[in-house]
Amino acid sequence: VKMLNLKNANKELIGDLSNKENLVIPKNTKKELRILINKNKDFLIIIEENAELDLITNFEVNEDSKISFEIILKENAKLNYLNLQNLSLNIKYNEEKRVKLEKNSEFNYYDLNFGSKSIKSELIVNLDGENAKFEHYGIFVSDKKQEFDFGVNASHNAPYTYSNMLTKGVLCDSSKSNYRGLIKISKNAHNSNGYQKEDVILLSNDAEANVIPKLEIDNHDVRCTHGASISQLDQDKIFYLMTRGLDENQAKIELVNGFFQIILNKINFDNIEKIQGIIQDKIK
């Protein structure tokens, strides 16, 4: 798995697309862009043949919002996409992303969610071309009465396609999460690989998590797995860290950081301390 490097994207932005709805990355080019979303909008992003885009989306809205993206990756195109959502807890946020992958294209999606009163997020990825590749890494932390609902769907519609979906979340207070994961293998998608897993830690007896992984396989010359876990922090590990001088809350933060590290290690950009600070502030 290749790491996402967005250091230059944060320092030397090509442009601010907040007032544009359509974006086309010309063939044989590489761009680094940030989209600042400050109102309801529908976006169309097309990455043409042999082009590559490093993309960050941030949100600054002050009312309930609904955002949709249609993304098309042409042959040999590549998209590295970091989505960072830390909206006010007064806002309800809905989003839908539909992605089409053509032959030999690659989509790496890093989805970080911390804010909003409630989230309903639907990601639908169609691997329509041979050797298309999709990787999804999600992190969420909720507290108070936040409610998160995530749907992540990968449809393998061509042979030799690959998907890997990993989500990790931590729930505090009386927050709730619902995760629906689907890998669908069509009849003609032989020699495809699909993996999905979600792990959730509950830091409160009042928190609630539901995990619904699902496989639909119409071709058995494939490799697919799915898994899910819902647990609490290991009290023995907390006790051990407290014997090393940490208080209970500091021990929990260290264990949560370790829980997320497998994903954070894949994201190499210069706001990583900010993300870790958001996580720390929500764990109390």
C-alpha positions, -999 to 999 in steps of 0.1 A, spaced: 0 0 0 14 34 -10 14 62 15 -4 94 7 19 124 7 0 158 7 27 180 22 30 200 -10 -8 201 -14 -10 220 19 18 245 10 16 250 -27 -21 248 -37 -28 248 -74 -62 265 -68 -92 270 -46 -122 253 -62 -148 265 -37 -169 283 -64 -166 257 -91 -187 226 -97 -168 209 -124 -131 198 -124 -112 181 -152 -76 170 -148 -61 168 -183 -44 136 -195 -8 131 -186 -7 157 -159 -4 157 -121 -22 182 -98 -25 189 -61 -57 207 -51 -78 216 -21 -116 221 -23 -131 243 5 -168 235 7 -189 263 22 -223 256 8 -245 229 -7 -230 219 -41 -228 191 -66 -193 183 -79 -182 165 -110 -145 154 -111 -130 138 -142 -94 126 -142 -84 118 -177 -60 91 -190 -27 88 -173 -34 118 -150 -30 120 -112 -47 142 -86 -39 147 -49 -71 162 -34 -81 175 0 -117 185 8 -124 206 39 -157 220 52 -167 254 65 -205 254 65 -228 269 91 -261 252 82 -274 217 75 -257 206 43 -260 180 15 -230 175 -8 -226 151 -38 -196 141 -58 -195 122 -91 -159 111 -98 -147 94 -130 -112 80 -133 -102 72 -169 -77 46 -180 -45 46 -159 -57 76 -138 -50 79 -101 -68 98 -73 -54 103 -38 -82 118 -18 -82 131 18 -116 141 32 -115 160 65 -148 168 82 -149 185 116 -181 206 114 -199 222 143 -220 198 165 -251 219 155 -250 208 119 -264 178 101 -243 167 72 -253 144 43 -230 134 15 -229 110 -15 -199 101 -35 -202 79 -67 -169 68 -83 -163 51 -116 -129 34 -121 -118 25 -156 -90 1 -167 -59 3 -145 -71 33 -125 -65 37 -88 -85 54 -61 -71 59 -26 -96 74 -2 -88 86 33 -120 96 52 -117 114 85 -149 124 104 -150 141 138 -177 168 137 -214 175 129 -245 166 149 -252 137 125 -236 123 94 -251 102 66 -223 93 42 -227 70 12 -197 60 -9 -204 39 -40 -174 27 -60 -178 9 -93 -146 -9 -105 -156 -11 -141 -122 -16 -158 -98 -45 -156 -71 -41 -129 -89 -12 -113 -79 -7 -76 -98 9 -47 -85 14 -11 -105 31 16 -92 41 51 -117 56 75 -113 71 109 -141 86 131 -144 98 167 -177 108 181 -188 122 215 -218 138 232 -249 127 212 -234 126 177 -248 100 153 -227 87 124 -240 66 95 -216 53 69 -222 32 38 -192 20 18 -198 -1 -13 -174 -16 -38 -188 -32 -69 -164 -54 -89 -176 -53 -125 -145 -64 -143 -118 -91 -138 -86 -86 -118 -100 -58 -97 -91 -50 -61 -107 -34 -32 -96 -29 4 -118 -11 30 -107 -5 66 -126 17 90 -117 24 127 -139 44 151 -141 54 187 -174 63 204 -176 84 236 -206 95 258 -239 86 242 -229 88 206 -239 62 180 -225 48 148 -238 26 120 -215 11 94 -228 -7 63 -201 -23 41 -207 -41 8 -184 -59 -16 -202 -71 -47 -185 -94 -72 -202 -97 -106 -202 -128 -128 -175 -116 -151 -152 -102 -123 -130 -133 -121 -96 -131 -103 -108 -102 -82 -99 -95 -45 -121 -77 -20 -115 -71 17 -135 -51 43 -131 -46 80 -144 -23 107 -132 -20 143 -149 1 169 -140 9 205 -166 20 229 -154 44 257 -188 47 274 -215 22 284 -240 46 268 -223 45 233 -237 23 206 -222 8 175 -237 -13 147 -216 -30 121 -231 -47 90 -205 -61 66 -219 -79 35 -206 -99 6 -224 -106 -27 -204 -130 -48 -215 -142 -83 -181 -155 -93 -162 -179 -71 -128 -175 -88 -122 -147 -64 -108 -139 -29 -130 -120 -5 -131 -116 33 -149 -94 58 -147 -88 95 -159 -66 123 -152 -60 160 -167 -39 187 -148 -38 220 -137 -17 249 -101 -6 259 -81 -33 276 -82 -24 314 -49 -42 319 -32 -20 293 -47 11 309 -34 0 343 1 -7 329 3 28 314 -9 43 347 20 25 365 43 43 341 31 78 352 1 85 330 -33 93 344 -63 74 332 -73 98 305 -38 100 292 -36 62 291 -68 61 271 -55 86 246 -23 67 241 -42 35 234 -66 52 210 -36 67 191 -22 32 188 -55 19 176 -56 45 148 -19 44 140 -21 18 112 -42 43 92 -25 75 103 8 60 91 -5 59 56 -13 96 56 18 117 53 8 154 55 19 183 77 -14 187 96 -11 153 112 -6 170 146 -39 188 141 -57 155 135 -42 140 166 -52 171 186 -88 167 174 -89 131 185 -74 139 219 -99 167 225 -128 143 219 -116 116 243 -124 127 278 
